[in-house]
């Protein structure tokens, strides 16, 4: 049969596989204006198709679809299969042609793949496609082409750090580019110019993208930037400044001089080989040496009137210095004879470390925190063990008013007084000020008190939120009224963008603008997985205009800044030299980042109908949110039906799905039409919506049915979830919602002075004086930080005037409810500083 050739024809196939099979001997393609028919030559009828063009791996950039192409000969039909499923025939674009050299038919097929198609199976498997070609003899499959969504994260996993290096020293600048698909290529820049190791062999870029300067030169001083780029974007790291300095070096000593009139000779040298430069160190040591001459070399002189005058002057100066020293000693002794003018009764500073024989004050004087010494005894050394400061009788609640009043003579003592106004009036009075307009009226989530230089603590019960005011944080002579409160998220919305999410409650402490001598410590819960490799965690603070500002990036704190954070597994400790409104906001760096969610199940306390509702709350795993939900359910008459469960919610853009299974079908049935309920991803990830929950309505077939057993399943991605077993009696279990999980704090919401701390004031002072001074063998504050597992914050502690004091402040914030002061004493003994904890107490100190 002659081969009829027509013009190149493109059409979309609309025939079924059966019709195509029936026309193996030839083909007809109908277009809008042209037609072509070809028959496979008999000499090639037994050939299997082979591919001239196979589909290649592709990347989807933003929302632009990609095109896959497949060309085969001899072929009668070609179809694409993607992820094991045939692509619909209408989605194929077919081109037919004939090879002029072999007269064999050539068929080319193209398809478009969109971002939405790939995202449908994202997280389950990689999206792949391959084409299958048919001929009269059989079929052939092409290679698989993988289609991936291209992206490049914004934040570098590791950025280069600035360094100061000596001349000719090797320099290593590390860079771990952001996660991306395809993997980002890395180049280095110095002062915005690209570094080419081929042209300057002093530079070397390692396989893991680090830059090595083999020998630092003065010309290598500059700003170095790591640049990552792929087909999607180009990212720059923060610049790292490399400063190459030159330490000074001494020249050779000069020759000794001749012996002078003072019977000595000298020689000198200069710091010129090399001279110090670019901030390098000066030469260490003497630049001038002197040596006594022998008696024979000394020139002979005769003492005269000038020598006599010199001796008289020296004697007069010595007498003046002696008199001045006597005056200083007398003034010092006079000051030591009295008590500290700022403390009316120093016994409040040593409470808990009393010597044997000290008796407490009489009941009628209980309003004063003073301890009267027993004058009938002579024992003055402490012989007991260090005891905790958490005896209920040793703490004074401040929820009813200020406890610290100024004395007429300027001294301070501690009273158990009351405010003339009630707490509501206190909040109302503060709310009249311009910077207190957003202060909530909910007194259940507010704590306040009055404090002086002795410090204290504010706590909001059952929220995990507290404010520690260390001793000396408030300047002596000052008295502050300080409050601590939780802002409702709907009242104070944070501007969140992209992958950002709220990780903590919004906490307000004030008043803002008060002068602090030392940083206070604000403790609050967070709900991140506490892995800084997965997060960029920022501390936000609201300014006076109401705008939110980033004041700290976790992991990149500067010791010179007024804020510093320690991120623990479930709690954040914020050192702040300023009071204000704070919140933690996290931005996920990749899809491995996860928030901790708390799932809590409630039902009606009493059920008299066939219908039975189970409410499943999905909330951030922080105590303040849990407290709100418990209080709301208590008002609704609900009850807990299971212990709370913790779930990790990943930044995978998948919604959270919940379902109930395995109910006894003979007694219960579900009234839901769908197989599961779904909470949108962004409702959870944003973190600003309260009381997210699903309600499962079940129906029992008889009023006598009271036992319910089932499985609650929770998942984001199919095959990756958790299952919880429920087994309870809907009639017998009538426990209150807060009887077990809302354990009210027995301590006051505000504590002032020594009762707020486990370590008494004078003991604390002795520890600080013992450990602040550097010790050659390391038995100082650095070893204390290591023993308490705080070595990551060494640079922050070292920047403070008293590093030991800051360490003890952090220990107090961490262990107020659970700390054992005897354990701290053991740590001190291990360091070799027992004298800081067990010492003699004189009668004057008591």
FENFEN-V960392 format. One record per backbone hydrogen bond with DSSP energy under -1.0 kcal/mol. NH is the residue of the N-H (numbers start at 1). CO is the residue of the C=O. Records with the same first field share a line. If there is no record, write none. Layout:
# FENFEN-V960392
NH = CO + CO
This chain:
# FENFEN-V960392
11 = 94
20 = 16
21 = 17
22 = 18
24 = 21
26 = 23
27 = 38
29 = 36
31 = 34
38 = 27
44 = 41
45 = 42
47 = 44
50 = 73
52 = 71
53 = 71
58 = 146
60 = 148
64 = 61
66 = 113
68 = 111
70 = 109
71 = 53
72 = 107
73 = 50
76 = 134
77 = 134
79 = 132
81 = 130
82 = 85
83 = 128
85 = 82
87 = 80
91 = 88
92 = 89
93 = 110
94 = 11
95 = 108
96 = 9
97 = 106
99 = 104
103 = 99
106 = 97
107 = 72
108 = 95
109 = 70
110 = 93
111 = 68
113 = 66
118 = 114
119 = 115
120 = 116
124 = 121
125 = 121
129 = 145
130 = 81
132 = 79
133 = 140
134 = 77
135 = 138
140 = 133
142 = 131
145 = 129
147 = 127
148 = 58
150 = 60
151 = 181
153 = 179
157 = 176
158 = 176
163 = 241
165 = 243
167 = 245
168 = 216
169 = 166
171 = 213
173 = 211
176 = 158
181 = 151
185 = 229
187 = 227
189 = 225
190 = 193
191 = 223
193 = 190
195 = 188
199 = 196
200 = 196
203 = 200
204 = 212
206 = 210
209 = 206
211 = 173
212 = 204
213 = 171
214 = 202
216 = 169
220 = 217
221 = 218
222 = 242
224 = 240
225 = 189
227 = 187
228 = 235
229 = 185
230 = 233
235 = 228
237 = 226
240 = 224
242 = 222
243 = 163
245 = 165
246 = 277
248 = 281
249 = 274
251 = 270
254 = 268
257 = 266
260 = 264
263 = 260
265 = 291
267 = 289
269 = 287
272 = 270
273 = 249
277 = 246
280 = 277
289 = 267
291 = 265
293 = 263
297 = 294
298 = 294
308 = 304
309 = 305
310 = 306
311 = 307
312 = 308
313 = 309
314 = 310
315 = 311
316 = 312
317 = 313
318 = 314
319 = 315
320 = 316
321 = 317
322 = 318
323 = 319
324 = 320
325 = 321
326 = 322
327 = 323
328 = 324
329 = 325
330 = 326
331 = 327
332 = 328
333 = 329
334 = 330
335 = 331
336 = 332
337 = 333
343 = 340
344 = 412
348 = 345
349 = 346
353 = 350
358 = 355
365 = 362
366 = 363
368 = 365
370 = 368
377 = 374
394 = 391
398 = 750
401 = 398
407 = 411
410 = 407
415 = 403
419 = 400
426 = 422
427 = 423
428 = 424
429 = 425
430 = 426
431 = 427
433 = 430
436 = 433
439 = 436
443 = 441
445 = 442
446 = 443
447 = 484
449 = 482
451 = 480
455 = 452
456 = 469
457 = 751
458 = 467
459 = 749
460 = 465
463 = 460
466 = 523
467 = 458
468 = 521
469 = 456
472 = 453
473 = 470
478 = 475
480 = 451
482 = 449
483 = 510
484 = 447
485 = 508
486 = 445
487 = 506
492 = 488
500 = 497
501 = 586
502 = 686
503 = 584
507 = 582
508 = 485
509 = 580
510 = 483
514 = 511
517 = 473
520 = 576
521 = 468
522 = 574
523 = 466
524 = 572
526 = 570
527 = 503
529 = 594
534 = 531
536 = 587
538 = 585
539 = 552
540 = 583
541 = 549
542 = 581
543 = 547
546 = 543
549 = 541
551 = 539
552 = 539
554 = 537
556 = 553
561 = 558
564 = 575
566 = 573
568 = 571
572 = 524
573 = 566
574 = 522
575 = 564
576 = 520
577 = 562
582 = 507
583 = 540
585 = 538
586 = 501
587 = 536
588 = 499
589 = 534
593 = 590
595 = 649
596 = 527
597 = 647
598 = 619
599 = 645
600 = 617
602 = 615
603 = 639
605 = 637
612 = 698
614 = 696
615 = 602
616 = 694
617 = 600
618 = 692
619 = 598
621 = 596
622 = 620
626 = 622
627 = 623
628 = 624
629 = 625
630 = 626
631 = 627
632 = 628
633 = 629
634 = 630
635 = 631
636 = 632
638 = 633
639 = 603
641 = 601
645 = 599
647 = 597
649 = 595
651 = 593
652 = 650
656 = 679
657 = 715
658 = 677
659 = 713
661 = 711
667 = 664
668 = 664
669 = 699
671 = 697
677 = 658
679 = 656
684 = 680
685 = 681
686 = 682
694 = 616
696 = 614
698 = 612
699 = 669
700 = 610
701 = 667
705 = 702
708 = 728
710 = 726
711 = 661
712 = 724
713 = 659
714 = 722
715 = 657
716 = 720
720 = 717
722 = 714
724 = 712
726 = 710
728 = 708
730 = 706
733 = 729
734 = 732
744 = 742
751 = 457
753 = 455
756 = 753
757 = 754
762 = 349
764 = 760
765 = 761
766 = 762
767 = 763
768 = 764
769 = 765
770 = 766
771 = 767
772 = 768
778 = 775
780 = 778
781 = 771
784 = 780
785 = 781
786 = 782
787 = 783
788 = 784
789 = 786
790 = 785
793 = 790
794 = 791
797 = 793
798 = 794
800 = 797
806 = 802
807 = 803
808 = 804
809 = 805
810 = 806
811 = 807
812 = 808
813 = 809
814 = 810
815 = 811
819 = 815
823 = 820
824 = 820
825 = 821
826 = 822
827 = 823
828 = 824
829 = 825
830 = 826
831 = 827
832 = 828
833 = 828
836 = 833
837 = 834
838 = 834
841 = 380
846 = 842
